[in-house]
Amino acid sequence: MKKNIFFIGIIVLIIFACSNYKDSNSYVFNLDKVPLNAKFIDNDWYIWGGSVVEKDGKYHMFYSRWPKKFHFNAWLTYSEVAHAVSDSPFGPFRHKDIALPSRDPKLWDGYNTHNPTVKEFDGKYYIYYTGNTGNRKVKEKSYNWEHRNNQRIGVAVANHPNGPWKRFDQPLIDVSNDSTAHDALMLANPSVTRHPDGRYVLVYKCVGKKRKLPNGGPVVHMVAFSDSPTGPFTKHPDPIFTAKGNEFPAEDPYIWTQDGKMFAIVKDFKGTFTKKGQSLALFESKNGIEWDLSQNPLVSTVKIEWENRTQKVKHLERPQLFFKNGKPYSLMCASDTLDVNGVLQSFNVQIPVSFEKK
């Protein structure tokens, strides 16, 4: 009897130790107060998102912008990937030039470049982005579905963030020929990291043709792998960041590698993952295919903690990270509010962060 009690006690201790070990290796984001100059906004242009790399002490942001005179939905027809520079990852940033301008409209990205993610691999710089072309008609109260469904994923390459940027006449990833595929209609919003095994992992949003056109659907995310940052990428067939009973739970994933595993921040539309309403959620993966919700999934709700006040915003999305000494140092997000006249104002915010084991 005493032996049985002894062994039961040992088992309980092992279970308790394993439980504590798991908790000790959980990760959590800490968001600090945001400096007042860590806001990139323009009176004449809508700004959406921003991705930053550092070179020779300068911080280069690549972001989407389009003229306010065309209304907000012109992001589908007039967006261009622009380039701004700062002496600090928290700004102030100053517009410098257009990295990926309009070009021949017969090309896949001739009229529109959008949602960039900039990466540095082995001394070269890569902008992964969404592109499209079409009739370029702006619809103030609805989407231009031709442009939306022409969205594809591309990459531009340079030896320096100042460019020049080499673009390609074909997409990096195109829609699948199989009409039943998850990405049969369109694809967008790429994010790329290098897996611990050396391969390049690309996560992207896509839309199928199983639902009524022009909307299509469902909207899911998929992953692809390559031995080179410029492809070719091989798609994995199964969607990721899914939720039972929800055809579009997440968007805007940003992926990175740290401590021998992969992480992702995604926009959680309604709190499906965080239980906190519209928010940013954290996922983890060992192989880029199976993604598990982190033990501490909440990254942020839709508010900004400025140095002098707390501001509720309409959206806080398009998460991108800037790293210092291999760890997240600032979180860039697209955000928007209504001014005193009820006019939409969009901007990029740069939030100081730390990311640590709890």
C-alpha angles and dihedrals in degrees: 000000000000090000091053092050090048093052092045088053091051091051091050091051092049092050091047092048092049090049092051091045091055091049091047089058097049117114130226135187119226115199117201130203112291119238113238092239092055091092122097112199137152129202094217102036138055108233120203124182130330138213122203138205129174126228126171093342095310124110116220120201122195113197144161120256137168134173117278090218088072095054127242098289089064086087084093095054110023107029117128130184106244133188128229130177135210140172089230135040085235095055156182088220122197124204111249110171147316112282098187110021129177115286139167104348089214088069120087093252097030099127106022141040118176148162101023127196114193121205137176118218121176094337097313127103126227130191112200109196150157118254137180145161137200143119093329094221113155117223112195098198103029143029126276092237094193090062093040093053092044091062115128136164125255143169132218122199133208140163091227134023088245088065149177090217120212113217129190131232092226130053120259088228123017134188118281118257091224106094090210094055121114090241100041096119110035144332135205149149104060125196122185137192137163113254117227087252091061099255122123116244121203123190119193144172118243143174129215133209098241093102129059116290144270088034095040122177176040097265111218142152126246138186133225134187135214141169089224133050088232095049154183090222122202114215123227108222101224125080122238136209089038129159126198112254093010119098095189111023100145144029143173100037117193114195132194141163124241136154091006096303139079129252134191135194113204135180107253104207100201106004095273089147105023099035086222101104120246104006148125117274133200125225133181134206140175098200107020091246105073110050122189127195109251120248087243100038101166114096098162144334121223097285136094122220101212120187090258105028149002115254125198110213134191094237139006107186147120090074116202128172133217114204132214119189088354096303133100109272105165134017116214118201139175111238140171142191139177116253124222089279093052092253118144116247119188128192146156119253126199112210123194109234144173125201116202145157110265 
